[in-house]
Amino acid sequence: MDLLPGIDLASVLVGAVSGLVGAVLTFLATRRQHEVSERSVYIAAVEGLTASLRAEIERVNEARRELKERIAALEARIAELEARERALQARIDELERERDRLRDDLRRPINGNPPEESP
């Protein structure tokens, strides 16, 4: 059965179905491409965030290393100050012993003379 000269109903139906199938396949391909594109964007975002977090971990580790170095330097300085304090206290103890010895010497009679009165 010809609809128009040279075009039959079967050709029209095959063309219509073929066009419809093509449109559906194009729609599905576009939809799939959109999903793939969304996933690619999400994957790139996750990779970017991961890299950013790794960089932050490196900054934290560097800050930790610097703090440990500063702590070690401060502990060394504390040890130096403690050693200086011990040396100063030893000198004070020595001077106090010397002072006490001198006071004792002043209380002893010299050549039979009574000790001088201390103010």
C-alpha positions in Angstrom: 0.0 0.0 0.0 1.5 3.2 -1.1 0.8 6.4 0.8 2.5 8.6 -1.8 3.9 7.5 -5.0 7.1 5.5 -4.2 6.5 5.5 -0.4 4.8 2.6 1.2 3.4 2.2 4.7 6.1 -0.3 5.7 8.9 2.2 4.8 7.2 4.9 6.8 6.8 2.6 9.8 10.4 1.4 9.6 11.6 5.0 9.3 9.4 6.2 12.2 10.5 3.3 14.4 14.1 3.8 13.4 13.9 7.5 14.2 12.2 6.8 17.5 14.9 4.2 18.4 17.6 6.6 17.4 16.1 9.3 19.6 15.8 6.9 22.6 19.4 5.8 22.0 20.6 9.4 21.8 18.7 10.2 25.0 20.2 7.2 26.8 23.7 8.0 25.6 23.3 11.6 26.6 22.0 10.6 30.0 24.9 8.1 30.4 27.4 10.7 29.4 25.9 13.1 31.9 26.2 10.5 34.7 29.8 9.7 33.7 30.5 13.4 33.6 29.0 13.9 37.1 31.0 11.0 38.4 34.1 12.4 36.8 33.5 15.8 38.5 32.9 14.0 41.8 36.0 11.9 41.4 38.1 15.0 40.6 36.6 16.8 43.7 37.4 13.8 45.9 40.9 13.6 44.5 41.4 17.4 45.1 40.1 17.2 48.6 42.4 14.2 49.3 45.4 16.1 48.0 44.4 19.1 50.1 44.2 17.0 53.2 47.5 15.3 52.5 49.1 18.8 52.1 47.5 19.8 55.4 49.0 16.7 57.1 52.4 17.7 55.8 52.0 21.2 57.2 50.9 19.7 60.6 53.9 17.3 60.5 56.3 20.1 59.7 54.8 22.2 62.5 55.2 19.3 64.9 58.9 18.8 63.8 59.5 22.5 64.4 57.9 22.4 67.8 59.9 19.3 68.8 63.1 21.1 67.7 62.1 24.2 69.8 61.3 22.0 72.8 64.7 20.3 72.5 66.4 23.7 72.3 64.4 24.9 75.3 65.2 21.8 77.3 68.9 22.3 76.5 68.6 25.9 77.7 66.8 24.8 80.9 69.6 22.3 81.6 72.2 25.1 81.1 70.3 27.4 83.4 70.0 24.6 86.0 73.7 24.0 85.8 74.4 27.7 86.2 72.1 27.8 89.2 73.9 24.9 90.8 77.2 26.6 90.2 76.0 29.8 91.7 74.5 28.0 94.7 77.8 26.2 95.2 79.6 29.6 95.1 77.1 31.1 97.6 77.7 28.1 99.9 81.4 28.5 99.6 81.2 32.3 100.4 78.9 31.6 103.4 81.4 29.1 104.7 84.2 31.7 104.2 82.1 34.3 106.0 81.4 32.0 108.9 85.1 31.1 109.2 86.0 34.8 109.2 83.4 35.5 111.9 84.8 32.7 114.0 88.3 34.1 113.5 87.1 37.5 114.8 85.8 35.9 118.0 89.2 34.2 118.9 91.7 36.1 120.9 94.7 37.3 118.9 98.0 37.3 120.9 96.1 37.2 124.1 94.0 40.3 123.3 90.2 39.9 123.5 88.3 39.7 120.1 87.1 42.9 118.6 83.5 43.8 119.0 81.6 43.5 115.8 79.1 46.2 115.1 
